[in-house]
């Protein structure tokens, strides 16, 4: 994942873990992340689909964490916003006449899947609560 989606998502979740009952607006969160609120809203959609946050609309609206941070693994956050394998994307159109080109994507598939599984396994053992404690 060669972008900042995971960093943004874990920033959001860490903010929400600090006060689990408080409803934070995307504008307020964006101020902490120092990005446009639209970027935050895009990640909030994924976090909500993964049942990591809840939201409410209106004047008193915002988002808050949906579960206790002790019950949320970092791998859940990673999976909520993951849009590519850890190692990136495969080549789109390798030369099928080349000895390497014709089989590269098939062989990369295993390497990518294995690497992603290792990352998920590592992150599964990390809890949001432990990460969030680093900021107290």
C-alpha positions as a printed Julia matrix, in Angstrom:
136×3 Matrix{Float64}:
   0.0     0.0     0.0
   2.0     2.94   -1.28
  -0.26    5.7    -0.05
  -1.29    7.33    3.21
  -4.66    5.63    3.64
  -3.53    3.37    6.48
  -1.67    6.2     8.23
  -4.78    8.38    7.97
  -7.09    5.61    9.19
  -4.96    4.72   12.21
  -4.65    8.44   13.03
  -8.46    8.69   12.98
  -8.93    5.58   15.08
  -6.31    6.71   17.6
  -8.1    10.04   18.0
 -11.4     8.26   18.53
  -9.82    5.87   21.04
  -8.73    8.79   23.24
 -12.32    9.58   24.28
 -14.63    6.79   23.22
 -17.86    8.63   23.98
 -17.03   11.88   22.2
 -18.43   12.55   18.73
 -15.75   14.11   16.52
 -16.48   15.92   13.26
 -14.56   15.2    10.08
 -13.42   18.84   10.1
 -11.93   18.46   13.58
 -10.24   15.17   12.65
  -8.9    16.73    9.44
  -7.3    19.45   11.52
  -5.39   16.86   13.49
  -4.34   14.88   10.41
  -3.68   18.17    8.58
  -5.55   17.13    5.44
  -8.69   18.22    3.64
 -11.86   16.98    5.41
 -12.82   15.18    2.18
  -9.85   12.85    2.68
 -11.04   12.06    6.2
 -14.63   11.48    5.05
 -13.46    8.96    2.44
 -11.65    6.94    5.08
 -14.56    7.24    7.51
 -16.76    5.49    4.94
 -14.43    2.48    4.95
 -14.07    2.44    8.71
 -17.85    2.53    9.11
 -18.38   -0.29    6.59
 -15.98   -2.35    8.69
 -17.99   -1.57   11.86
 -15.04    0.17   13.49
 -16.85    3.48   13.91
 -20.4     4.75   14.17
 -21.74    8.04   12.97
 -24.65   10.37   13.45
 -25.87   13.31   11.44
 -26.98   16.74   12.43
 -25.82   19.59   14.59
 -24.52   17.23   17.27
 -23.23   14.77   14.67
 -19.88   13.24   14.06
 -18.18    9.89   14.47
 -16.99    7.84   17.41
 -15.37    4.49   17.9
 -17.82    1.58   17.75
 -15.99   -0.83   20.06
 -13.54   -0.76   22.9
 -10.0    -0.17   21.55
  -8.92   -3.36   23.4
 -11.15   -5.29   21.0
  -9.82   -3.72   17.79
  -6.71   -5.11   16.17
  -4.56   -2.95   13.93
  -5.13   -5.54   11.19
  -8.84   -4.64   11.16
  -7.97   -1.02   10.47
  -5.5    -2.06    7.79
  -8.05   -4.3     6.09
 -10.71   -1.58    6.19
  -8.67    0.75    4.0
  -6.41   -1.65    2.12
  -6.66   -1.14   -1.62
  -3.63   -3.05   -2.87
  -1.13   -5.64   -1.74
   1.76   -4.58    0.48
   4.21   -4.97   -2.39
   2.09   -2.91   -4.78
   0.42   -3.85   -8.03
   1.44   -6.4   -10.61
   2.53   -5.39  -14.09
  -0.51   -4.81  -16.26
   0.7    -6.1   -19.61
   3.93   -8.07  -19.46
   5.19   -9.48  -22.75
   3.6   -12.95  -23.19
   6.4   -13.97  -25.54
   9.08  -13.38  -22.88
  10.05  -16.33  -20.67
   9.68  -14.12  -17.58
   6.86  -11.92  -18.85
   4.48  -14.78  -19.55
   4.64  -16.1   -15.99
   5.57  -13.13  -13.85
   2.1   -12.25  -12.59
   1.26  -15.86  -11.72
   4.45  -16.13   -9.68
   4.01  -12.69   -8.12
   0.52  -13.68   -6.98
   1.94  -16.17   -4.47
   4.64  -13.76   -3.28
   2.12  -10.93   -2.84
  -0.41  -13.11   -1.02
   2.23  -14.57    1.31
   3.63  -11.12    2.15
   0.15   -9.71    2.78
  -0.67  -12.67    5.05
   2.5   -12.04    7.07
   1.63   -8.36    7.5
  -1.93   -9.2     8.58
  -0.69  -11.81   11.05
   1.76   -9.32   12.55
  -0.87   -6.56   12.83
  -3.48   -8.94   14.25
  -1.46   -9.17   17.45
  -1.36   -5.38   17.85
  -4.3    -3.71   19.58
  -5.5    -0.17   18.95
  -5.52    0.41   22.71
  -1.79   -0.3    22.94
  -1.04    1.97   20.01
  -3.22    4.76   21.42
  -1.49    4.57   24.84
   1.69    5.83   23.18
   0.06    9.28   22.99
  -0.89    9.68   26.65
